[in-house]
Amino acid sequence: MGDVIKFPGKKKPKSVDDIILDYQKFHQTSGKGFKDRVKKFESFTDPDNIHAKQFQHHAHYTVFGKPTDAKGYPGAFNDAYKVLDKTAKNDADKIKDVGALTKILETYVDSFLEKAMGKSFKETITHAKKEGADEETLRELKSQLMGQYHTDEDNRPQNILGEKYIKSLKGKKKIDLVDHLRSMSKNISESYSSHLQQKVIRGMFSEEDRLDMAKYIGPKFKKKGWTHKNSHVTRSVGDQATHYMHLIKGAGENLTQSGYKHTMPKEEKKAA
């Protein structure tokens, strides 16, 4: 084979982990000052920054698969569907075997966690096996790990491999189980994307930054014409950061829901 050609200026695309690590260098424990950290926060929330969308796409590929990389991203939904299809060929077929349902869901969980957690997932399962964990205990462990991505409407973790959850699906038709897997996958994709974004944002600020944040964002809200009956400093630094993110993104509806009111700034009134 000939020499590998290296094109100058061509860089390997950053992985999701690389992107997250880059932002985590600006977390509160990094020793960087508030101004440096808030600037990094602004760069992430800038509408022109594609990192948040990359997280969304990565989450979607993890759950539904990537057309151009089926080996790297087979998709938890696709893997579970294959097992379901072997169990029931016809859409109207009902699945009453709890063992078959367990295999379908466990395949889903394995596929998802292998991608979301990487080698950490395999190492965790290997360690549990060495400690004598049986199949039931391993499923409970997997369900716990999955719980951070699969929650109900009240954000409570769902025991996806638990007896109660699996029995709730017993007797359903294949076509209804496909709908269930698809709906579940949509929610998990959104939850996983949010989880990745929180790994970037969470830790950038602490309550020690509450006053600095209030002083920093106050003039920016005022300039954009957004006011609130309560001072920014009365809110936690996390809430302030979230509200500031909405301001940067121009998410007026979110600000209104948080109690803000908008009045056109004087400069804009004169221009009008």
N, C-alpha and C positions, 0 to 999 in steps of 0.2 A: 504494500500500500504506500501511496505517496505521503508527503508531509501534510499535516493538518494545516489548512490555511486559516490564519487569524486575521480578521478584518479589524483595522484600527477603529476605535470608537464604538465598536459593537460590544455591548455589555449584556451579560446573561440577565434575563428578566428577574426582578426580585420576587422571592416567594412571599406568601402571606406572613410567614414567621419573620422574614427579614424586615418587612415593612413595620411590623409590630415592634420588633426590637429597636428599630431606628427611633420610633416615638418614645419607647420606654427609657431611652437615654435621657429624656427630658422629664421623667417622673420626679415627683417631689423629693424622693430619696436620692436623686442624682447629685444634689448639691448645687444645681443650677438655680439662679435667681428667678424671681417671679416673672420679670419681664421676658426672659428667655423662654420660660415655660409657656407663658400665655401666647407668645408669638408662634410657638410650635403648635399650640392648640388652634390658633387662627389658621395656620397653614393646612391643618387637617380638615377643618370645617369650611374652608374656602370652596365655593361651588365649582371652581375650576379644578380642584384636586380630585383625582379619580380613585384614590385609595379606598374610600368607603364603597364605591361601586365595585371595585375589585373584590372586596370582601363579600359583597352580595353575590357576585358571579361565582366566586369560590364556593360559597355555601350552596348555591344552586347546583353546581357541578357535583359537589359531594353527595347531594341528595338525589338528583335526577340524572347524573352522568354528563360527561362532556363528549359531544359527537366526534371531535378530532383526537380524543385521547381516552378511548374506552378502557385501556389497561390502567392508566393512572387514575381515572375517575369513572369507575364502573357505575356508580350511583346506587345508593342504598335501596331506593325504590325499585330499580331494575333488578337488583339481586334478589330482593324479596319476591318480586313478581315472578321470577323464573321458578322459584320454589313453589309458589302458589299455583302456577300453571301446570306443574308436574302433579300437583295434588288434585286439581280439578280442571278438566279440559273444557267443560261447557260453562258459559256464563251463569246459567241457572242452577248449577250444581251447588248443593249446600255442604258446608264443611262442619262436621260435627265432632271430628277427632281433635281433642285438645292438644295432643302431641303434635299433630300436623300444624296447628295454628301456632304453637310454641316455636316450632322450627322456622316458620315463615318470619315471625317477629324477631327471633334471635338472629336470623340471617341479616335482617335489616339493621339491627343494633350493631352486630359485628362489623358490617360493611361501613356503617357511618362512623363508628368510634375508631376504626383502623385509620380512617382518613383524618378525622377531627383531632384525635389525640396522637397520631403517629406511633412511633415505637413505644411510647409510654404505655399505650393500651396493652400491647402484647406483653411487655415486661410486667405490667400489673397482673395480668391473668396468669402468666408463668409463675410469678411469685406466689399467688394465691394457691395454685395447684401444688407447688412445693410444700406449702403450709398445710396441705391436706384438704383443701376445699373440694366438696363434691359438686356435681352438676347443678343441683338446686342452689347451692351457695354461690356458685359462679354466675348463675343467671341473676341472682339478687344483686351481686356486685356490679354486673353490667347494667342492670336497671338503675342502680344508684348513679353510675357514671353518666348514663343517658339522661337522668333527671334534670340536669342543668340545661339541657337543650329541648326537652319535651315536657312542657308544662300546660296546665289548664288555663282557663280564662282569668283565674285569680293568681296566676303565676306560681301555682303549686306543682312541684315535680310529679310526673306521672310514672307509676310503677309499671312500665310497659311490658315487663316479663313476669309480672305478678299474676297469681291465679285469678284474682277478681277481674283484672283487665282482659286476660285471655278468654275467660268464660263469657265475658260480655260480647265476644265476637262469635261464640259457638252457635252453629246453626245458620249463620248468614250465608247468603249466596255469594258465589265467586265475584260477580259483578259489583256487589255491595262492598266486598272486602277490598276490591281494587279502588273503589271510591274512598274507602276509609284510609287506605295507604296513601293515596294521592293527597287527600286533605291533611292528613297527619304530616306528610312530607312538606307541604307548603308551609305549615306552621313551624316545623323544625328548621327549614331553610331560613325563614325570617328570624327565628330565635338564634340560630347559629351566627348569622350575619351580625346581629345586635351584640352577641357575645364577643365577637372579634373586635367590634368597634369599641366596646367597653374596655377591652384589654389595652386599647390605645389611650382612651380618655381617663379611665379610672386610675388614679395615682398621680396624675399631673399636678393636682392641687390638694391641699389639706385645709382643715379649718383655720390653720394659722394664716392662710391666704385670704380669709374672708374679707377683711378690711381693704387689702390691696386690690382684690377683685372688684369690690364695690366702687372704689375710687376710680378704677380703670374703665369699667364698663358704663358707669353713670353718664359721663359726657357723650358717649357713643349712642346710648339710647335717646338722650335728649336731642342730639343732632338729627336723629332719624324720626323724631316726633313721637316716641313711645314713652308713656308715663304710667306710673303705678301708684296707688294710694300709700303703699308701704315702701320704705327705703330698701334699696338693694341689700344693704348690710344686715337687714332683718332676716334674710334668707341664707340657707347653708351655702357653702362655696359650690357644692355640687349643683344645687338648683340655679345658682347664679350662672354657672358655666353652661348649663343646659339652655337657659333663657338667652344667653349671649350667642350660643350656637344657632338658635332660632333666628335671632336678629341678623346674624351673618348670612344665613341662608335665605333670608327674606320670608320666613315662615310666619306671616302675620297671624294666621288662624291659631297657631300654637300659642303665640304670645297673648292673643285675646282670651283664649281658654285659661291662661294663667293669670288673668286679671288685669292685663295691660290695656290701655286705651291709646288710640292713635290720633294725633292732631298734626296737620300739615305744618312743618317747620316754617318759620317766618321767611327764610330765604326762598323757599319753594312758592310761598304765597305771592311774594313780590314778582317772581319769574312768571307766574301764571297770569 
